[in-house]
Amino acid sequence: MRPLLLSLGWFFVAVGVIGVFLPVLPTTPFLLLAVACFARSSPKLEAWLLEHPKFGPPLRDWREKGAIPRKAKIAAVVMMSVSYAIFWFGTSPPFWRATLVAALMIGPAIFVVTRPEPGA
C-alpha cells in the first residue's frame, strides 16, 4: 500500500503544481490530498510539504483549524460563479438542469464561505 500512496502523493503534487499556472485548476486541494497520502507513506515528504514556504501555511491552517484564507474563499466563489455563468449563457440549459447545477455548486460554496479564516 505504501508505494501506491507514495505514487498518488507525487501525482497530486504534480497536479497541484500545474494548478499554480492554470487558474481553472485549484492547487491547495490537490496538495491536501498529497499531504494525506504522504502522511501514510512518507513522513519526510509530508513534513517537506507542510514546511514548504509557499504551500505550507495554507496546508497547516487547514490541518490545524480547517481554515481557508479570505482571498481563497473569494477566488473560489468567484470562479464558481463565473463557471455557472459560462454554463448558463454557453449552453442555454433547461430550467431543471440549471437548477440542479446551481444546487450542486451552492453546497460547496457555502462550505467554503463558512470555514474559519486563519488567525481568526
trRosetta pair geometry for C-beta under 8 A, 3 or more apart (Angstrom, degrees):
i j d omega theta_ij theta_ji phi_ij phi_ji
1 4 5.7 -60 -157 39 41 113
1 5 6.2 36 151 -17 74 108
1 40 7.8 -59 132 143 111 118
1 41 7.9 -137 123 -91 74 99
2 5 5.9 -59 -145 40 30 107
2 6 6.1 32 157 -21 66 109
2 40 7.7 -148 -110 131 64 78
2 41 4.8 137 -154 -133 69 89
3 6 5.5 -54 -143 38 31 114
3 7 6.2 33 157 -20 65 106
3 41 7.8 155 -56 -147 14 130
4 7 5.8 -56 -149 37 29 110
4 8 6.3 27 154 -16 64 107
5 8 5.6 -52 -143 39 32 112
5 9 6.2 41 153 -26 64 104
5 37 4.5 -180 -175 -165 80 85
5 38 7.6 173 147 -69 100 26
5 40 5.1 -93 -169 89 162 105
5 41 3.8 -180 97 -48 114 130
6 9 5.6 -50 -149 31 29 116
6 10 6.7 25 155 -13 62 103
6 37 7.1 169 -79 151 20 107
6 38 7.5 73 -113 -102 58 62
6 41 4.4 -152 -60 150 76 146
6 42 5.9 75 -107 -21 99 118
6 45 7.7 114 -134 23 83 158
7 10 6.0 -57 -151 38 31 106
7 11 6.3 35 150 -22 65 107
8 11 5.4 -53 -146 36 34 116
8 12 6.3 31 156 -17 67 105
8 33 7.6 -93 151 150 102 104
8 34 7.9 -167 126 -109 69 56
8 37 4.7 -154 93 -121 102 151
9 12 5.9 -58 -151 38 28 107
9 13 6.5 31 151 -20 64 104
9 33 8.0 -166 -113 126 52 71
9 34 4.7 91 -158 -154 67 70
9 35 7.9 119 -137 -44 102 13
9 37 3.5 -158 -70 98 87 123
9 38 4.5 108 -138 -55 147 79
9 41 6.3 -144 -17 52 138 132
9 42 7.1 -143 60 34 168 111
9 45 6.4 89 143 122 147 143
10 13 5.4 -48 -146 34 36 115
10 14 6.4 39 153 -21 65 102
10 34 7.6 101 -60 -134 16 108
11 14 5.8 -55 -153 34 30 112
11 15 6.5 25 152 -14 65 105
12 15 5.7 -51 -142 39 35 109
12 16 6.1 40 155 -22 65 107
12 30 4.7 -174 -169 179 81 81
12 31 6.9 158 142 -88 101 26
12 33 4.4 -143 -134 92 153 105
12 34 3.7 -162 94 -64 116 85
12 37 6.5 148 19 11 135 136
13 16 5.6 -57 -148 38 29 114
13 17 6.3 29 155 -20 65 105
13 30 7.5 172 -76 137 17 102
13 31 6.8 63 -107 -109 58 71
13 34 4.7 99 -57 -123 74 153
13 49 7.4 -122 -101 -93 110 122
14 17 5.9 -54 -148 35 29 109
14 18 6.5 31 152 -18 63 104
15 18 5.6 -52 -151 35 34 114
15 19 6.5 42 148 -26 63 104
15 25 7.1 -124 175 174 83 130
15 30 4.6 -135 94 -150 104 153
16 19 5.3 -52 -153 30 33 119
16 20 7.4 49 147 -31 60 88
16 27 4.8 79 -166 -160 77 67
16 28 7.5 99 -139 -59 111 13
16 30 3.7 -163 -68 91 86 115
16 31 4.3 98 -132 -54 159 81
16 34 6.4 -77 -10 -14 141 136
16 55 7.6 64 151 -125 135 145
17 20 5.7 -32 -164 7 42 115
17 21 7.9 20 149 -1 60 99
17 27 7.6 73 -74 -133 19 103
18 21 6.3 -70 -168 43 42 99
18 22 5.9 2 151 11 79 116
18 25 6.1 -16 110 98 92 155
19 22 5.9 -70 -123 58 36 88
19 25 3.9 -123 -107 114 82 96
19 26 5.6 -9 -161 104 142 18
19 27 3.9 -179 101 -76 121 65
19 30 6.2 156 -7 22 144 135
20 27 5.4 60 -66 -91 65 136
22 25 4.4 42 90 20 114 110
23 79 7.7 -159 154 -105 93 125
24 79 7.5 158 -122 -157 54 124
25 30 8.0 8 163 -20 96 138
26 29 5.1 49 107 18 125 107
26 30 6.9 155 98 -8 76 92
26 76 7.7 31 -102 -102 131 92
27 30 6.4 -80 -166 41 32 104
27 31 6.2 19 154 -14 74 114
27 55 7.4 -118 147 -113 119 109
28 31 5.6 -61 -143 41 34 108
28 32 6.2 41 157 -25 69 102
28 55 7.6 175 -103 -148 69 89
28 58 5.4 -70 -118 123 127 138
28 59 7.2 -165 -148 -72 87 71
28 62 7.5 139 174 -35 119 147
28 72 7.0 13 1 -143 153 143
29 32 5.5 -49 -148 31 34 115
29 33 6.7 35 152 -17 63 101
30 33 5.6 -49 -153 35 36 112
30 34 6.4 41 147 -22 65 103
31 34 5.2 -46 -146 34 39 117
31 35 6.4 44 152 -22 67 99
31 49 6.4 174 -172 -166 99 125
31 55 5.4 -131 -155 -173 163 131
31 59 5.9 -92 126 -82 115 119
32 35 5.8 -48 -148 33 32 111
32 36 6.6 34 151 -19 62 104
32 59 6.4 -178 -88 -125 67 85
32 62 6.1 -57 -104 102 122 156
33 36 5.6 -53 -150 35 34 113
33 37 6.4 32 153 -17 66 104
34 37 5.8 -56 -149 38 32 109
34 38 6.1 26 155 -14 67 110
34 49 6.2 169 110 -101 113 160
35 38 5.7 -58 -142 43 30 108
35 39 6.2 42 154 -33 64 102
35 46 5.8 87 -154 -138 68 79
35 49 5.2 -142 -87 97 89 144
35 50 6.6 93 -128 -60 124 87
35 59 5.7 143 -50 -164 153 128
35 63 7.3 -96 132 -69 150 128
36 39 5.7 -45 -148 23 29 117
36 40 7.2 11 157 -3 58 105
37 40 6.4 -73 -162 43 32 99
37 41 6.0 -12 158 13 70 122
38 41 5.9 -79 -130 56 32 89
38 42 5.0 -56 -154 63 79 85
38 43 7.5 134 152 -89 85 18
38 45 4.2 -122 -142 97 128 103
38 46 3.9 173 119 -67 109 75
38 49 6.5 138 41 7 158 131
39 43 7.3 46 -137 -98 42 62
39 46 4.8 97 -77 -108 57 145
41 45 7.6 -14 89 47 90 127
42 45 4.0 45 104 18 122 109
42 46 6.4 166 95 -15 64 84
43 46 5.2 -52 -144 37 36 118
43 47 6.2 39 157 -20 68 103
44 47 5.9 -54 -151 36 28 110
44 48 6.5 34 148 -24 62 105
45 48 5.2 -45 -146 31 37 119
45 49 6.6 35 156 -15 65 100
46 49 6.2 -58 -155 36 29 105
46 50 6.3 20 154 -11 65 113
47 50 5.7 -60 -140 44 32 108
47 51 5.8 14 164 -5 69 116
48 51 6.3 -70 -142 47 20 98
48 52 6.7 47 152 -56 60 89
49 52 5.6 -27 -153 -13 34 118
49 55 6.4 -57 -166 104 75 122
49 56 6.8 158 147 -91 46 73
49 59 6.2 -71 141 118 97 178
50 56 5.3 72 165 -137 31 92
50 59 5.7 -126 -110 103 61 126
50 60 5.7 94 -160 -70 90 92
50 63 7.6 -28 -117 12 115 155
51 56 5.2 -2 -171 -108 5 148
52 55 4.4 10 90 52 134 90
52 56 4.3 168 55 -39 61 93
52 59 7.8 63 42 18 105 136
53 56 6.5 11 -62 19 10 117
55 58 6.8 -68 -166 45 49 97
55 59 6.0 41 149 -19 80 119
56 59 5.7 -72 -147 42 30 110
56 60 5.9 25 163 -18 72 110
57 60 5.9 -57 -141 38 28 107
57 61 6.2 31 159 -22 65 106
57 118 7.6 30 165 -124 100 164
58 61 5.4 -50 -142 36 35 115
58 62 6.4 35 158 -19 66 103
58 68 7.7 38 -154 -130 102 53
58 69 6.5 -74 -105 -11 103 111
58 72 7.1 102 -130 -48 137 156
58 118 7.9 -103 -109 -50 57 138
59 62 6.0 -55 -151 35 29 108
59 63 6.3 24 154 -16 64 111
60 63 5.7 -58 -143 41 32 110
60 64 5.8 16 164 -9 69 115
61 64 6.3 -64 -137 45 22 100
61 65 6.0 -45 -173 45 61 104
61 67 4.2 -81 167 72 101 108
61 68 7.5 146 119 -77 122 25
61 69 7.3 64 97 -46 168 81
61 118 4.4 -55 -130 -90 137 113
62 65 7.6 -88 -122 61 12 62
62 66 6.2 31 -157 -123 54 28
62 67 6.4 -124 -81 53 41 55
62 68 7.1 44 -89 -74 91 68
64 67 7.5 -19 75 12 83 107
65 116 5.8 -79 151 75 111 128
65 118 7.1 135 61 -108 139 58
66 115 5.7 -131 141 -148 87 101
66 116 6.5 83 87 32 84 96
67 115 6.3 149 -133 152 29 103
67 116 4.8 -56 -103 91 84 86
67 117 5.8 67 -162 -178 104 13
67 118 4.5 125 135 -69 143 60
67 120 7.2 160 -127 31 123 100
68 72 5.2 -117 177 85 93 122
68 73 5.4 112 117 -61 117 91
68 76 7.9 -22 171 -3 144 143
68 112 6.2 -67 75 -161 169 74
68 115 4.4 68 12 89 107 138
68 116 7.8 130 25 75 64 41
68 117 6.9 -59 75 -105 51 55
68 118 8.0 -137 78 -28 8 83
69 72 4.6 89 64 8 85 104
69 73 7.1 -148 98 -8 44 85
69 117 6.3 67 -128 -149 33 87
69 118 5.8 -19 -83 10 75 111
70 73 5.5 -53 -148 33 35 114
70 74 6.4 34 155 -18 67 104
70 117 5.5 6 -48 -118 84 134
71 74 5.9 -54 -149 36 30 110
71 75 6.3 30 152 -18 63 108
72 75 5.6 -52 -144 38 33 113
72 76 6.2 35 156 -22 65 105
73 76 5.8 -56 -149 34 28 111
73 77 6.4 18 158 -11 64 108
73 112 5.5 159 -130 149 78 99
73 113 5.8 107 -167 -101 120 53
73 115 7.3 -162 -89 53 116 101
73 117 7.8 -73 -16 -91 135 96
74 77 6.1 -60 -146 41 28 104
74 78 6.0 27 158 -18 66 111
75 78 5.9 -58 -143 40 27 110
75 79 6.1 25 159 -17 64 109
76 79 6.0 -59 -147 38 26 108
76 80 6.4 26 155 -18 63 107
76 109 7.3 173 126 -117 100 66
76 112 4.9 -118 100 -175 150 164
77 80 5.6 -51 -146 36 33 112
77 81 6.3 33 154 -20 64 106
77 109 5.4 87 -113 -145 85 103
77 112 6.7 -166 -56 89 86 133
77 113 6.6 51 -68 -67 132 105
78 81 5.7 -56 -149 37 31 112
78 82 6.2 30 154 -17 66 106
79 82 5.7 -51 -142 39 32 110
79 83 6.2 36 155 -22 64 106
80 83 5.7 -54 -148 36 29 113
80 84 6.4 29 154 -19 64 105
80 105 5.2 151 -174 -174 114 114
80 108 7.3 -176 -101 88 145 108
80 109 5.4 -145 81 -79 166 111
81 84 5.7 -54 -148 36 31 109
81 85 6.4 32 152 -20 65 105
82 85 5.6 -52 -147 35 32 113
82 86 6.4 34 153 -19 65 103
83 86 5.8 -53 -150 35 31 111
83 87 6.3 33 151 -19 64 106
83 105 7.5 -176 85 -120 115 142
84 87 5.4 -53 -149 38 34 115
84 88 6.1 35 153 -22 68 107
84 101 6.8 156 -125 130 89 112
84 102 6.6 74 -142 -97 134 71
84 105 5.8 -140 -71 54 119 173
85 88 5.6 -52 -142 37 30 111
85 89 6.0 5 168 3 67 111
86 89 6.6 -64 -133 51 22 91
86 90 5.0 11 172 -11 63 131
87 90 6.2 -57 -117 46 13 104
87 91 5.9 -29 -173 21 54 118
87 93 6.9 -3 155 -19 90 128
87 98 7.9 154 124 -117 108 73
87 101 6.1 -136 140 150 156 160
88 91 7.4 -83 -135 47 5 81
88 92 7.8 50 171 -90 46 32
88 93 6.9 -79 -118 20 47 100
88 98 6.3 66 -110 -128 87 114
89 92 7.6 17 -155 -62 24 65
93 97 4.0 -114 176 89 122 118
93 98 4.6 155 84 -56 116 83
93 101 7.2 81 61 6 172 135
94 97 5.1 85 58 12 77 104
94 98 7.0 -150 92 -6 35 91
95 98 5.8 -60 -145 39 30 110
95 99 6.1 28 158 -19 67 109
96 99 5.8 -57 -147 38 28 111
96 100 6.3 30 154 -21 64 107
97 100 5.6 -52 -145 36 32 113
97 101 6.3 29 158 -15 66 106
98 101 6.1 -56 -146 39 28 107
98 102 6.2 30 154 -20 63 109
99 102 5.7 -55 -146 37 29 113
99 103 6.3 30 156 -20 64 106
100 103 5.8 -56 -149 36 28 110
100 104 6.4 24 154 -15 64 108
101 104 5.7 -57 -147 40 32 110
101 105 6.3 24 156 -15 66 109
102 105 5.9 -64 -147 41 29 105
102 106 6.1 32 157 -28 67 108
103 106 5.8 -49 -139 29 29 113
103 107 7.1 37 161 -25 59 99
104 107 6.5 -46 -157 21 29 113
104 108 7.9 16 156 0 57 102
105 108 6.5 -61 -159 43 40 101
105 109 6.1 39 149 -22 71 114
106 109 5.4 -61 -146 40 33 115
106 110 6.2 35 158 -22 69 104
107 110 6.0 -57 -151 33 26 107
107 111 6.5 27 152 -19 62 106
108 111 5.3 -51 -147 35 37 117
108 112 6.3 37 156 -20 69 103
109 112 5.9 -54 -149 35 31 109
109 113 6.2 24 157 -15 65 110
110 113 5.9 -59 -142 41 29 108
110 114 6.0 17 163 -11 66 115
111 114 6.4 -71 -146 42 22 102
111 115 7.0 36 155 -40 60 96
112 115 6.2 -45 -161 5 32 113
116 120 5.2 -155 -177 70 96 121
117 120 4.4 82 64 -19 83 130
